[in-house]
Amino acid sequence: MSRRSCRDKRKGNIVVLTMFLMVGLMALVAFSVDVGYLCVARQQLQRSADAAALAACWELVDRAAPTGQSDATAMTLSAQQTADQFARLNPVLRENPSLLDEDVQIGYLDNPSDPTCPLVVGGSEPPNAVNVRVRRSEEANGTVPLFFARVLGQREARLEAEATAALLTNISGFRTPPNGQPIGILPFALDEETCLDMLAGEGPDNWKWDPVNEVVVPGTDGATEVNLFPQGTGSPGNRGTVDIGDSNNSTKDIARQITNGISDEDLEHLGGELVLDPETGVLYLNGDTGISAGVKDELASIIGEPKVVPIFREVTGNGNNATYAIVDFVGVRIVDVKLTGSMSKKRVIIQPAAIVTSGVVWAPGESGVGHHIYSPAWLVR
């Protein structure tokens, strides 16, 4: 074979090899484009599922329970509609995904802190969790179209993402939230018997919360009221004020706690938390002399705002030496305040109310602890 023939043959081989490499490179580029497209789709599906689950879970805060008008069916329907609404607000590949009924599961997580805990749907416990699935498939929202993979016979892909959000309901106490914000706990304790009567709907019903205008107005709503002051605590010289913080709390400290909540510094005096003992179910707090006219303006300023009140079973000692056995917490709102004039006309009227607050401590395996108190919703998986 002549030298020229050899050179021509080598050139031909190089051309063929170059073409082969170019085809391979183009295939890799095409593959990477489709893979990147699918990664974007997965991220957007997850974002849509996360938003839908979180928004729907907030609907499980049963704000109608304090009035005795709790409707689990209506609450579930609202959660489903909210999940679909927020899924649509988070587009996937520029399209707004919708959810099928089977894509939203509402139920109960026995331990929301355990990522492996199964979601029980249709059980007897009030729902505290929502699982949402967002899909791009033949059944929902259409499959994800591919581009260059079509030359290999792959024209589309099925993708989906799931998210589960939950909130805590069985509350055994409080500790400083991660954000350091104060907790809306009033430094006044209510006796257990009166609290149970209020929760059972026994008592007057003269005030109601107007959610549209966000004010308390005269009228009935099914949430019965009790007087936080005066009350017979069984402790001479003490009418229910408790020291949440320094045992030498002044009226100024109590006024601050009423308007601003319990601070990190307050909780430090109690070891960093205000929690029922897991063995005995009791938390002991020192007593103060009682609600005084010195905080009437502060109490009036929070009328209508949801707050937490500790519940005591018994009290020993007198005045500043009183010790309260706290056994529960309840969400309430103040609806009327009068701390001047004759003793018989002084009053701090409260009614049960749902409250969402950070810093809650969960009571695993217990029910009926922490009435109408909820944690914020968060993604558990």
Secondary structure, 3 states (H helix, E strand, C coil): CCHHHHHHHHHHHHHHHHHHHHHHHHHHHHHHHHHHHHHHHHHHHHHHHHHHHHHHHHCCCCCCHHHCCCCHHHHHHHHHHHHHHHHHCCCECCECCCCCHHHEEEEEECCCCCCCCCEECCCCCCCCEEEEEEEEECCCECCEECCHHHHHCCCEECEEEEEEEECCCCEEEEECCCCCCCECECCECEEHHHHHHHHCCCCCCCEEEECCCCEEEECCCCCCCEECCCCCCCCCCCCCEECCCCCCCCHHHHHHHHHHCECHHHHHCCCCEEECCCCCCCEEEEECCCCCHHHHHHHHHCCCCEEEEEEEEEEECCHHHCEEEEEEEEEEEEEEEECCCCHHHCEEEEEECCEECCCEEECCCCCCCCECEECCCEECC
